[in-house]
Amino acid sequence: MAQGRKGKLNYRCPRCLMREIDMDMLFDSAKGEYYCLRCSFVGPESEVQRLNAQFRAKYLDRTVRITDF
Ligand SMILES: [Zn+2]
């Protein structure tokens, strides 16, 4: 197994985050990708940031009381 190292920034796994699981990812410097030990997620920093933005969008209305359906 490749030696995993923490990246410059410590990202959470976006796929685990979607399942309400808080899991740090390791950085594969040979491939320049982050990967998760818990699920099979592998991706570059840009992909991680894109998914994190998606995750934030999901909870964008969390402070708004929704009365109309
Ligand atoms: Zn994961």
N, CA, C, O and the ligand as a Tripos MOL2 file, in Angstrom:
@<TRIPOS>MOLECULE
protein
  277   275    70     0     0
PROTEIN
NO_CHARGES

@<TRIPOS>ATOM
      1 N           0.8320   -1.1980    0.0000 N.3       1 MET1
      2 CA          0.0000    0.0000    0.0000 C.3       1 MET1
      3 C           0.8710    1.2540    0.0000 C.2       1 MET1
      4 O           1.8720    1.3150    0.7140 O.2       1 MET1
      5 N           0.5080    2.2220   -0.7710 N.am      2 ALA2
      6 CA          1.2590    3.4750   -0.8560 C.3       2 ALA2
      7 C           1.2340    4.1950    0.4880 C.2       2 ALA2
      8 O           0.2570    4.1310    1.2340 O.2       2 ALA2
      9 N           2.3210    4.8690    0.7670 N.am      3 GLN3
     10 CA          2.3880    5.6350    2.0050 C.3       3 GLN3
     11 C           1.5220    6.8860    1.8940 C.2       3 GLN3
     12 O           1.7450    7.7360    1.0320 O.2       3 GLN3
     13 N           0.5580    6.9820    2.7550 N.am      4 GLY4
     14 CA         -0.3080    8.1490    2.7370 C.3       4 GLY4
     15 C           0.2320    9.2430    3.6310 C.2       4 GLY4
     16 O           0.7050    8.9900    4.7390 O.2       4 GLY4
     17 N           0.1550   10.4350    3.1410 N.am      5 ARG5
     18 CA          0.5720   11.5750    3.9490 C.3       5 ARG5
     19 C          -0.5410   12.5960    3.9700 C.2       5 ARG5
     20 O          -1.3620   12.6800    3.0570 O.2       5 ARG5
     21 N          -0.5420   13.3520    5.0170 N.am      6 LYS6
     22 CA         -1.4950   14.4560    5.0490 C.3       6 LYS6
     23 C          -1.0770   15.5020    4.0320 C.2       6 LYS6
     24 O           0.1140   15.7490    3.8400 O.2       6 LYS6
     25 N          -2.0480   16.1100    3.3850 N.am      7 GLY7
     26 CA         -1.7420   17.1530    2.4210 C.3       7 GLY7
     27 C          -1.4460   18.4720    3.1110 C.2       7 GLY7
     28 O          -1.4250   18.5660    4.3390 O.2       7 GLY7
     29 N          -1.2180   19.4930    2.2830 N.am      8 LYS8
     30 CA         -0.9870   20.8290    2.8300 C.3       8 LYS8
     31 C          -2.1970   21.2620    3.6530 C.2       8 LYS8
     32 O          -2.0850   21.7840    4.7620 O.2       8 LYS8
     33 N          -3.3520   21.0190    3.0520 N.am      9 LEU9
     34 CA         -4.5900   21.2970    3.7560 C.3       9 LEU9
     35 C          -5.2360   19.9680    4.0940 C.2       9 LEU9
     36 O          -5.1310   18.9960    3.3450 O.2       9 LEU9
     37 N          -5.8940   19.9450    5.2140 N.am     10 ASN10
     38 CA         -6.5110   18.7210    5.6540 C.3      10 ASN10
     39 C          -7.9790   18.7210    5.2560 C.2      10 ASN10
     40 O          -8.8120   19.3400    5.9190 O.2      10 ASN10
     41 N          -8.2860   18.0340    4.1850 N.am     11 TYR11
     42 CA         -9.6700   18.0230    3.6930 C.3      11 TYR11
     43 C         -10.4520   16.8700    4.2860 C.2      11 TYR11
     44 O          -9.9100   15.8000    4.5650 O.2      11 TYR11
     45 N         -11.7260   17.1110    4.4690 N.am     12 ARG12
     46 CA        -12.6230   16.0190    4.8210 C.3      12 ARG12
     47 C         -13.0590   15.3450    3.5320 C.2      12 ARG12
     48 O         -13.0780   15.9590    2.4650 O.2      12 ARG12
     49 N         -13.3990   14.1030    3.6480 N.am     13 CYS13
     50 CA        -13.8960   13.3770    2.4780 C.3      13 CYS13
     51 C         -15.3060   13.8480    2.1700 C.2      13 CYS13
     52 O         -16.1910   13.7140    3.0150 O.2      13 CYS13
     53 N         -15.5400   14.3970    0.9800 N.am     14 PRO14
     54 CA        -16.8750   14.8970    0.6550 C.3      14 PRO14
     55 C         -17.9140   13.7890    0.5560 C.2      14 PRO14
     56 O         -19.0850   13.9960    0.8720 O.2      14 PRO14
     57 N         -17.4850   12.6320    0.1220 N.am     15 ARG15
     58 CA        -18.4540   11.5380   -0.0180 C.3      15 ARG15
     59 C         -18.9170   11.0520    1.3510 C.2      15 ARG15
     60 O         -20.0980   10.7700    1.5500 O.2      15 ARG15
     61 N         -17.9760   10.9560    2.2960 N.am     16 CYS16
     62 CA        -18.3620   10.5670    3.6520 C.3      16 CYS16
     63 C         -19.1920   11.6690    4.3050 C.2      16 CYS16
     64 O         -20.1210   11.3930    5.0640 O.2      16 CYS16
     65 N         -18.8450   12.9220    4.0000 N.am     17 LEU17
     66 CA        -19.5560   14.0580    4.5710 C.3      17 LEU17
     67 C         -21.0360   14.0260    4.1790 C.2      17 LEU17
     68 O         -21.9060   14.3780    4.9760 O.2      17 LEU17
     69 N         -21.3090   13.6020    2.9500 N.am     18 MET18
     70 CA        -22.6880   13.4870    2.4730 C.3      18 MET18
     71 C         -23.4790   12.4850    3.3160 C.2      18 MET18
     72 O         -24.7040   12.5630    3.4130 O.2      18 MET18
     73 N         -22.7450   11.5370    3.9270 N.am     19 ARG19
     74 CA        -23.3950   10.5350    4.7730 C.3      19 ARG19
     75 C         -23.2400   10.8880    6.2530 C.2      19 ARG19
     76 O         -23.3700   10.0320    7.1270 O.2      19 ARG19
     77 N         -22.9610   12.1590    6.5130 N.am     20 GLU20
     78 CA        -22.8280   12.6510    7.8860 C.3      20 GLU20
     79 C         -21.6850   11.9890    8.6250 C.2      20 GLU20
     80 O         -21.7530   11.7970    9.8390 O.2      20 GLU20
     81 N         -20.6290   11.6380    7.8990 N.am     21 ILE21
     82 CA        -19.4530   11.0440    8.5280 C.3      21 ILE21
     83 C         -18.2760   11.9970    8.3540 C.2      21 ILE21
     84 O         -18.0040   12.4760    7.2520 O.2      21 ILE21
     85 N         -17.5850   12.2630    9.4540 N.am     22 ASP22
     86 CA        -16.4640   13.1950    9.4360 C.3      22 ASP22
     87 C         -15.1770   12.3990    9.3030 C.2      22 ASP22
     88 O         -14.7230   11.7800   10.2650 O.2      22 ASP22
     89 N         -14.5870   12.4140    8.1090 N.am     23 MET23
     90 CA        -13.4310   11.5640    7.8270 C.3      23 MET23
     91 C         -12.3620   12.3650    7.0960 C.2      23 MET23
     92 O         -12.6160   12.9170    6.0260 O.2      23 MET23
     93 N         -11.1700   12.4270    7.6750 N.am     24 ASP24
     94 CA        -10.0700   13.1190    7.0080 C.3      24 ASP24
     95 C          -9.5170   12.2690    5.8730 C.2      24 ASP24
     96 O          -9.5210   11.0390    5.9340 O.2      24 ASP24
     97 N          -9.0430   12.9450    4.8440 N.am     25 MET25
     98 CA         -8.4560   12.2310    3.7180 C.3      25 MET25
     99 C          -6.9370   12.3210    3.7780 C.2      25 MET25
    100 O          -6.3780   13.2110    4.4190 O.2      25 MET25
    101 N          -6.2910   11.4000    3.1120 N.am     26 LEU26
    102 CA         -4.8390   11.4270    2.9770 C.3      26 LEU26
    103 C          -4.4940   11.8980    1.5670 C.2      26 LEU26
    104 O          -5.3120   11.8140    0.6510 O.2      26 LEU26
    105 N          -3.2720   12.3940    1.4110 N.am     27 PHE27
    106 CA         -2.8450   12.9310    0.1250 C.3      27 PHE27
    107 C          -1.8060   12.0120   -0.5020 C.2      27 PHE27
    108 O          -0.8060   11.6700    0.1290 O.2      27 PHE27
    109 N          -2.0460   11.6240   -1.7250 N.am     28 ASP28
    110 CA         -1.0910   10.8150   -2.4770 C.3      28 ASP28
    111 C          -0.2460   11.7540   -3.3260 C.2      28 ASP28
    112 O          -0.6820   12.2120   -4.3830 O.2      28 ASP28
    113 N           0.9600   12.0370   -2.8600 N.am     29 SER29
    114 CA          1.7800   13.0360   -3.5570 C.3      29 SER29
    115 C           2.2630   12.5350   -4.9180 C.2      29 SER29
    116 O           2.5750   13.3400   -5.7950 O.2      29 SER29
    117 N           2.3270   11.2310   -5.1020 N.am     30 ALA30
    118 CA          2.7430   10.6850   -6.3940 C.3      30 ALA30
    119 C           1.7050   10.9790   -7.4650 C.2      30 ALA30
    120 O           2.0480   11.2890   -8.6050 O.2      30 ALA30
    121 N           0.4330   10.8790   -7.0930 N.am     31 LYS31
    122 CA         -0.6470   11.1100   -8.0480 C.3      31 LYS31
    123 C          -1.2180   12.5220   -7.9490 C.2      31 LYS31
    124 O          -1.9310   12.9770   -8.8440 O.2      31 LYS31
    125 N          -0.8980   13.2110   -6.8500 N.am     32 GLY32
    126 CA         -1.4530   14.5400   -6.6470 C.3      32 GLY32
    127 C          -2.9360   14.4990   -6.3390 C.2      32 GLY32
    128 O          -3.6770   15.4200   -6.6800 O.2      32 GLY32
    129 N          -3.3640   13.4300   -5.6940 N.am     33 GLU33
    130 CA         -4.7930   13.2760   -5.4030 C.3      33 GLU33
    131 C          -5.0120   12.9890   -3.9190 C.2      33 GLU33
    132 O          -4.1510   12.4420   -3.2300 O.2      33 GLU33
    133 N          -6.1770   13.3740   -3.4670 N.am     34 TYR34
    134 CA         -6.5820   13.0350   -2.1100 C.3      34 TYR34
    135 C          -7.3650   11.7340   -2.1550 C.2      34 TYR34
    136 O          -8.0680   11.4510   -3.1250 O.2      34 TYR34
    137 N          -7.2350   10.9560   -1.1050 N.am     35 TYR35
    138 CA         -8.0350    9.7420   -1.0560 C.3      35 TYR35
    139 C          -8.5120    9.4630    0.3560 C.2      35 TYR35
    140 O          -7.9210    9.8920    1.3470 O.2      35 TYR35
    141 N          -9.5870    8.7360    0.3980 N.am     36 CYS36
    142 CA        -10.2580    8.4290    1.6580 C.3      36 CYS36
    143 C         -10.0260    6.9700    2.0090 C.2      36 CYS36
    144 O         -10.1060    6.0970    1.1440 O.2      36 CYS36
    145 N          -9.7420    6.7070    3.2600 N.am     37 LEU37
    146 CA         -9.5080    5.3250    3.6830 C.3      37 LEU37
    147 C         -10.8080    4.5900    3.9660 C.2      37 LEU37
    148 O         -10.8450    3.3590    3.9950 O.2      37 LEU37
    149 N         -11.8650    5.3470    4.1730 N.am     38 ARG38
    150 CA        -13.1130    4.7280    4.5810 C.3      38 ARG38
    151 C         -13.9540    4.2950    3.3820 C.2      38 ARG38
    152 O         -14.4610    3.1750    3.3260 O.2      38 ARG38
    153 N         -14.0900    5.2310    2.4090 N.am     39 CYS39
    154 CA        -14.8110    4.8660    1.1930 C.3      39 CYS39
    155 C         -13.8060    4.8550    0.0540 C.2      39 CYS39
    156 O         -12.6030    4.9430    0.3000 O.2      39 CYS39
    157 N         -14.2580    4.7510   -1.1560 N.am     40 SER40
    158 CA        -13.3230    4.6060   -2.2770 C.3      40 SER40
    159 C         -13.0460    5.9350   -2.9620 C.2      40 SER40
    160 O         -12.5410    5.9560   -4.0850 O.2      40 SER40
    161 N         -13.3680    7.0410   -2.3050 N.am     41 PHE41
    162 CA        -13.2010    8.3360   -2.9570 C.3      41 PHE41
    163 C         -11.7340    8.6470   -3.2450 C.2      41 PHE41
    164 O         -10.8790    8.5420   -2.3650 O.2      41 PHE41
    165 N         -11.4610    9.0290   -4.4850 N.am     42 VAL42
    166 CA        -10.1420    9.5340   -4.8830 C.3      42 VAL42
    167 C         -10.3690   10.7330   -5.7740 C.2      42 VAL42
    168 O         -11.2050   10.6810   -6.6760 O.2      42 VAL42
    169 N          -9.6400   11.8230   -5.5390 N.am     43 GLY43
    170 CA         -9.8090   12.9670   -6.4150 C.3      43 GLY43
    171 C          -8.8010   14.0620   -6.1460 C.2      43 GLY43
    172 O          -8.2430   14.1560   -5.0530 O.2      43 GLY43
    173 N          -8.5710   14.8930   -7.1580 N.am     44 PRO44
    174 CA         -7.6840   16.0360   -6.9840 C.3      44 PRO44
    175 C          -8.3480   17.1030   -6.1300 C.2      44 PRO44
    176 O          -9.5450   17.0280   -5.8520 O.2      44 PRO44
    177 N          -7.5680   18.0980   -5.7130 N.am     45 GLU45
    178 CA         -8.0760   19.1590   -4.8480 C.3      45 GLU45
    179 C          -9.3000   19.8490   -5.4480 C.2      45 GLU45
    180 O         -10.2510   20.1790   -4.7390 O.2      45 GLU45
    181 N          -9.2620   20.0620   -6.7710 N.am     46 SER46
    182 CA        -10.3710   20.7620   -7.4260 C.3      46 SER46
    183 C         -11.6870   19.9980   -7.2810 C.2      46 SER46
    184 O         -12.7480   20.5910   -7.0870 O.2      46 SER46
    185 N         -11.5970   18.6710   -7.3770 N.am     47 GLU47
    186 CA        -12.7990   17.8410   -7.2470 C.3      47 GLU47
    187 C         -13.3300   17.8870   -5.8100 C.2      47 GLU47
    188 O         -14.5390   17.9280   -5.5850 O.2      47 GLU47
    189 N         -12.4180   17.8800   -4.8550 N.am     48 VAL48
    190 CA        -12.8060   17.9600   -3.4450 C.3      48 VAL48
    191 C         -13.5290   19.2710   -3.1710 C.2      48 VAL48
    192 O         -14.5480   19.3060   -2.4810 O.2      48 VAL48
    193 N         -12.9770   20.3580   -3.7300 N.am     49 GLN49
    194 CA        -13.5820   21.6680   -3.5070 C.3      49 GLN49
    195 C         -14.9380   21.7800   -4.1840 C.2      49 GLN49
    196 O         -15.8540   22.4080   -3.6530 O.2      49 GLN49
    197 N         -15.0640   21.1650   -5.3650 N.am     50 ARG50
    198 CA        -16.3340   21.1940   -6.0850 C.3      50 ARG50
    199 C         -17.4210   20.4690   -5.2760 C.2      50 ARG50
    200 O         -18.5480   20.9520   -5.1640 O.2      50 ARG50
    201 N         -17.0710   19.3180   -4.7240 N.am     51 LEU51
    202 CA        -18.0350   18.5450   -3.9480 C.3      51 LEU51
    203 C         -18.3680   19.2340   -2.6280 C.2      51 LEU51
    204 O         -19.5020   19.1700   -2.1530 O.2      51 LEU51
    205 N         -17.3610   19.9000   -2.0370 N.am     52 ASN52
    206 CA        -17.6200   20.6470   -0.8050 C.3      52 ASN52
    207 C         -18.5800   21.8060   -1.0550 C.2      52 ASN52
    208 O         -19.4210   22.1160   -0.2120 O.2      52 ASN52
    209 N         -18.4500   22.4450   -2.2210 N.am     53 ALA53
    210 CA        -19.3590   23.5250   -2.5780 C.3      53 ALA53
    211 C         -20.7770   22.9860   -2.7330 C.2      53 ALA53
    212 O         -21.7470   23.6310   -2.3340 O.2      53 ALA53
    213 N         -20.8820   21.8000   -3.3150 N.am     54 GLN54
    214 CA        -22.1830   21.1340   -3.4650 C.3      54 GLN54
    215 C         -22.8060   20.8630   -2.1040 C.2      54 GLN54
    216 O         -24.0050   21.0450   -1.8930 O.2      54 GLN54
    217 N         -21.9510   20.4220   -1.1920 N.am     55 PHE55
    218 CA        -22.4270   20.0910    0.1400 C.3      55 PHE55
    219 C         -22.9680   21.3270    0.8510 C.2      55 PHE55
    220 O         -24.0010   21.2730    1.5180 O.2      55 PHE55
    221 N         -22.2450   22.4570    0.6950 N.am     56 ARG56
    222 CA        -22.7130   23.7010    1.3000 C.3      56 ARG56
    223 C         -24.0420   24.1360    0.7250 C.2      56 ARG56
    224 O         -24.9070   24.6350    1.4450 O.2      56 ARG56
    225 N         -24.2080   23.9440   -0.5910 N.am     57 ALA57
    226 CA        -25.4480   24.3330   -1.2580 C.3      57 ALA57
    227 C         -26.6340   23.5560   -0.6920 C.2      57 ALA57
    228 O         -27.7460   24.0750   -0.5930 O.2      57 ALA57
    229 N         -26.3770   22.3140   -0.3280 N.am     58 LYS58
    230 CA        -27.4180   21.4520    0.2220 C.3      58 LYS58
    231 C         -27.9960   22.0340    1.5180 C.2      58 LYS58
    232 O         -29.1830   21.8920    1.8130 O.2      58 LYS58
    233 N         -27.1110   22.6970    2.2850 N.am     59 TYR59
    234 CA        -27.5450   23.2210    3.5740 C.3      59 TYR59
    235 C         -27.6910   24.7410    3.5900 C.2      59 TYR59
    236 O         -27.7250   25.3700    4.6480 O.2      59 TYR59
    237 N         -27.7770   25.3160    2.3840 N.am     60 LEU60
    238 CA        -27.8410   26.7610    2.2570 C.3      60 LEU60
    239 C         -29.0660   27.3480    2.9690 C.2      60 LEU60
    240 O         -28.9960   28.4370    3.5380 O.2      60 LEU60
    241 N         -30.1720   26.6250    2.9330 N.am     61 ASP61
    242 CA        -31.4240   27.1350    3.4950 C.3      61 ASP61
    243 C         -31.6410   26.6810    4.9370 C.2      61 ASP61
    244 O         -32.7610   26.7680    5.4390 O.2      61 ASP61
    245 N         -30.6240   26.2100    5.5980 N.am     62 ARG62
    246 CA        -30.8270   25.6090    6.9080 C.3      62 ARG62
    247 C         -31.2750   26.6130    7.9590 C.2      62 ARG62
    248 O         -31.9000   26.2340    8.9490 O.2      62 ARG62
    249 N         -30.9580   27.9130    7.7510 N.am     63 THR63
    250 CA        -31.3610   28.8960    8.7420 C.3      63 THR63
    251 C         -32.7130   29.5170    8.4100 C.2      63 THR63
    252 O         -33.2290   30.3470    9.1590 O.2      63 THR63
    253 N         -33.2850   29.1020    7.2700 N.am     64 VAL64
    254 CA        -34.5610   29.6780    6.8490 C.3      64 VAL64
    255 C         -35.6880   28.7450    7.2630 C.2      64 VAL64
    256 O         -35.6430   27.5380    7.0230 O.2      64 VAL64
    257 N         -36.7010   29.3360    7.8900 N.am     65 ARG65
    258 CA        -37.8600   28.5410    8.2510 C.3      65 ARG65
    259 C         -38.7650   28.4240    7.0300 C.2      65 ARG65
    260 O         -39.2390   29.4260    6.4950 O.2      65 ARG65
    261 N         -38.9930   27.2080    6.6040 N.am     66 ILE66
    262 CA        -39.7820   26.9890    5.3920 C.3      66 ILE66
    263 C         -41.2350   26.7520    5.7720 C.2      66 ILE66
    264 O         -41.5690   25.7750    6.4420 O.2      66 ILE66
    265 N         -42.0760   27.6530    5.3370 N.am     67 THR67
    266 CA        -43.5020   27.5490    5.6940 C.3      67 THR67
    267 C         -44.3700   27.2360    4.4850 C.2      67 THR67
    268 O         -45.4990   26.7670    4.6300 O.2      67 THR67
    269 N         -43.8360   27.5000    3.2740 N.am     68 ASP68
    270 CA        -44.5940   27.1970    2.0560 C.3      68 ASP68
    271 C         -44.0410   25.9640    1.3840 C.2      68 ASP68
    272 O         -42.8280   25.8220    1.2280 O.2      68 ASP68
    273 N         -44.9230   25.0780    0.9880 N.am     69 PHE69
    274 CA        -44.4660   23.8790    0.2980 C.3      69 PHE69
    275 C         -45.0920   23.7780   -1.0790 C.2      69 PHE69
    276 O         -44.8220   22.8270   -1.8110 O.2      69 PHE69
    277 ZN        -14.8170    8.8640    2.2810 Zn       70 ZN70
@<TRIPOS>BOND
     1     1     2 1
     2     2     3 1
     3     3     4 2
     4     3     5 am
     5     5     6 1
     6     6     7 1
     7     7     8 2
     8     7     9 am
     9     9    10 1
    10    10    11 1
    11    11    12 2
    12    11    13 am
    13    13    14 1
    14    14    15 1
    15    15    16 2
    16    15    17 am
    17    17    18 1
    18    18    19 1
    19    19    20 2
    20    19    21 am
    21    21    22 1
    22    22    23 1
    23    23    24 2
    24    23    25 am
    25    25    26 1
    26    26    27 1
    27    27    28 2
    28    27    29 am
    29    29    30 1
    30    30    31 1
    31    31    32 2
    32    31    33 am
    33    33    34 1
    34    34    35 1
    35    35    36 2
    36    35    37 am
    37    37    38 1
    38    38    39 1
    39    39    40 2
    40    39    41 am
    41    41    42 1
    42    42    43 1
    43    43    44 2
    44    43    45 am
    45    45    46 1
    46    46    47 1
    47    47    48 2
    48    47    49 am
    49    49    50 1
    50    50    51 1
    51    51    52 2
    52    51    53 am
    53    53    54 1
    54    54    55 1
    55    55    56 2
    56    55    57 am
    57    57    58 1
    58    58    59 1
    59    59    60 2
    60    59    61 am
    61    61    62 1
    62    62    63 1
    63    63    64 2
    64    63    65 am
    65    65    66 1
    66    66    67 1
    67    67    68 2
    68    67    69 am
    69    69    70 1
    70    70    71 1
    71    71    72 2
    72    71    73 am
    73    73    74 1
    74    74    75 1
    75    75    76 2
    76    75    77 am
    77    77    78 1
    78    78    79 1
    79    79    80 2
    80    79    81 am
    81    81    82 1
    82    82    83 1
    83    83    84 2
    84    83    85 am
    85    85    86 1
    86    86    87 1
    87    87    88 2
    88    87    89 am
    89    89    90 1
    90    90    91 1
    91    91    92 2
    92    91    93 am
    93    93    94 1
    94    94    95 1
    95    95    96 2
    96    95    97 am
    97    97    98 1
    98    98    99 1
    99    99   100 2
   100    99   101 am
   101   101   102 1
   102   102   103 1
   103   103   104 2
   104   103   105 am
   105   105   106 1
   106   106   107 1
   107   107   108 2
   108   107   109 am
   109   109   110 1
   110   110   111 1
   111   111   112 2
   112   111   113 am
   113   113   114 1
   114   114   115 1
   115   115   116 2
   116   115   117 am
   117   117   118 1
   118   118   119 1
   119   119   120 2
   120   119   121 am
   121   121   122 1
   122   122   123 1
   123   123   124 2
   124   123   125 am
   125   125   126 1
   126   126   127 1
   127   127   128 2
   128   127   129 am
   129   129   130 1
   130   130   131 1
   131   131   132 2
   132   131   133 am
   133   133   134 1
   134   134   135 1
   135   135   136 2
   136   135   137 am
   137   137   138 1
   138   138   139 1
   139   139   140 2
   140   139   141 am
   141   141   142 1
   142   142   143 1
   143   143   144 2
   144   143   145 am
   145   145   146 1
   146   146   147 1
   147   147   148 2
   148   147   149 am
   149   149   150 1
   150   150   151 1
   151   151   152 2
   152   151   153 am
   153   153   154 1
   154   154   155 1
   155   155   156 2
   156   155   157 am
   157   157   158 1
   158   158   159 1
   159   159   160 2
   160   159   161 am
   161   161   162 1
   162   162   163 1
   163   163   164 2
   164   163   165 am
   165   165   166 1
   166   166   167 1
   167   167   168 2
   168   167   169 am
   169   169   170 1
   170   170   171 1
   171   171   172 2
   172   171   173 am
   173   173   174 1
   174   174   175 1
   175   175   176 2
   176   175   177 am
   177   177   178 1
   178   178   179 1
   179   179   180 2
   180   179   181 am
   181   181   182 1
   182   182   183 1
   183   183   184 2
   184   183   185 am
   185   185   186 1
   186   186   187 1
   187   187   188 2
   188   187   189 am
   189   189   190 1
   190   190   191 1
   191   191   192 2
   192   191   193 am
   193   193   194 1
   194   194   195 1
   195   195   196 2
   196   195   197 am
   197   197   198 1
   198   198   199 1
   199   199   200 2
   200   199   201 am
   201   201   202 1
   202   202   203 1
   203   203   204 2
   204   203   205 am
   205   205   206 1
   206   206   207 1
   207   207   208 2
   208   207   209 am
   209   209   210 1
   210   210   211 1
   211   211   212 2
   212   211   213 am
   213   213   214 1
   214   214   215 1
   215   215   216 2
   216   215   217 am
   217   217   218 1
   218   218   219 1
   219   219   220 2
   220   219   221 am
   221   221   222 1
   222   222   223 1
   223   223   224 2
   224   223   225 am
   225   225   226 1
   226   226   227 1
   227   227   228 2
   228   227   229 am
   229   229   230 1
   230   230   231 1
   231   231   232 2
   232   231   233 am
   233   233   234 1
   234   234   235 1
   235   235   236 2
   236   235   237 am
   237   237   238 1
   238   238   239 1
   239   239   240 2
   240   239   241 am
   241   241   242 1
   242   242   243 1
   243   243   244 2
   244   243   245 am
   245   245   246 1
   246   246   247 1
   247   247   248 2
   248   247   249 am
   249   249   250 1
   250   250   251 1
   251   251   252 2
   252   251   253 am
   253   253   254 1
   254   254   255 1
   255   255   256 2
   256   255   257 am
   257   257   258 1
   258   258   259 1
   259   259   260 2
   260   259   261 am
   261   261   262 1
   262   262   263 1
   263   263   264 2
   264   263   265 am
   265   265   266 1
   266   266   267 1
   267   267   268 2
   268   267   269 am
   269   269   270 1
   270   270   271 1
   271   271   272 2
   272   271   273 am
   273   273   274 1
   274   274   275 1
   275   275   276 2
@<TRIPOS>SUBSTRUCTURE
     1 MET1         2 RESIDUE 1 A MET
     2 ALA2         6 RESIDUE 1 A ALA
     3 GLN3        10 RESIDUE 1 A GLN
     4 GLY4        14 RESIDUE 1 A GLY
     5 ARG5        18 RESIDUE 1 A ARG
     6 LYS6        22 RESIDUE 1 A LYS
     7 GLY7        26 RESIDUE 1 A GLY
     8 LYS8        30 RESIDUE 1 A LYS
     9 LEU9        34 RESIDUE 1 A LEU
    10 ASN10       38 RESIDUE 1 A ASN
    11 TYR11       42 RESIDUE 1 A TYR
    12 ARG12       46 RESIDUE 1 A ARG
    13 CYS13       50 RESIDUE 1 A CYS
    14 PRO14       54 RESIDUE 1 A PRO
    15 ARG15       58 RESIDUE 1 A ARG
    16 CYS16       62 RESIDUE 1 A CYS
    17 LEU17       66 RESIDUE 1 A LEU
    18 MET18       70 RESIDUE 1 A MET
    19 ARG19       74 RESIDUE 1 A ARG
    20 GLU20       78 RESIDUE 1 A GLU
    21 ILE21       82 RESIDUE 1 A ILE
    22 ASP22       86 RESIDUE 1 A ASP
    23 MET23       90 RESIDUE 1 A MET
    24 ASP24       94 RESIDUE 1 A ASP
    25 MET25       98 RESIDUE 1 A MET
    26 LEU26      102 RESIDUE 1 A LEU
    27 PHE27      106 RESIDUE 1 A PHE
    28 ASP28      110 RESIDUE 1 A ASP
    29 SER29      114 RESIDUE 1 A SER
    30 ALA30      118 RESIDUE 1 A ALA
    31 LYS31      122 RESIDUE 1 A LYS
    32 GLY32      126 RESIDUE 1 A GLY
    33 GLU33      130 RESIDUE 1 A GLU
    34 TYR34      134 RESIDUE 1 A TYR
    35 TYR35      138 RESIDUE 1 A TYR
    36 CYS36      142 RESIDUE 1 A CYS
    37 LEU37      146 RESIDUE 1 A LEU
    38 ARG38      150 RESIDUE 1 A ARG
    39 CYS39      154 RESIDUE 1 A CYS
    40 SER40      158 RESIDUE 1 A SER
    41 PHE41      162 RESIDUE 1 A PHE
    42 VAL42      166 RESIDUE 1 A VAL
    43 GLY43      170 RESIDUE 1 A GLY
    44 PRO44      174 RESIDUE 1 A PRO
    45 GLU45      178 RESIDUE 1 A GLU
    46 SER46      182 RESIDUE 1 A SER
    47 GLU47      186 RESIDUE 1 A GLU
    48 VAL48      190 RESIDUE 1 A VAL
    49 GLN49      194 RESIDUE 1 A GLN
    50 ARG50      198 RESIDUE 1 A ARG
    51 LEU51      202 RESIDUE 1 A LEU
    52 ASN52      206 RESIDUE 1 A ASN
    53 ALA53      210 RESIDUE 1 A ALA
    54 GLN54      214 RESIDUE 1 A GLN
    55 PHE55      218 RESIDUE 1 A PHE
    56 ARG56      222 RESIDUE 1 A ARG
    57 ALA57      226 RESIDUE 1 A ALA
    58 LYS58      230 RESIDUE 1 A LYS
    59 TYR59      234 RESIDUE 1 A TYR
    60 LEU60      238 RESIDUE 1 A LEU
    61 ASP61      242 RESIDUE 1 A ASP
    62 ARG62      246 RESIDUE 1 A ARG
    63 THR63      250 RESIDUE 1 A THR
    64 VAL64      254 RESIDUE 1 A VAL
    65 ARG65      258 RESIDUE 1 A ARG
    66 ILE66      262 RESIDUE 1 A ILE
    67 THR67      266 RESIDUE 1 A THR
    68 ASP68      270 RESIDUE 1 A ASP
    69 PHE69      274 RESIDUE 1 A PHE
    70 ZN70       277 GROUP 0 **** ****
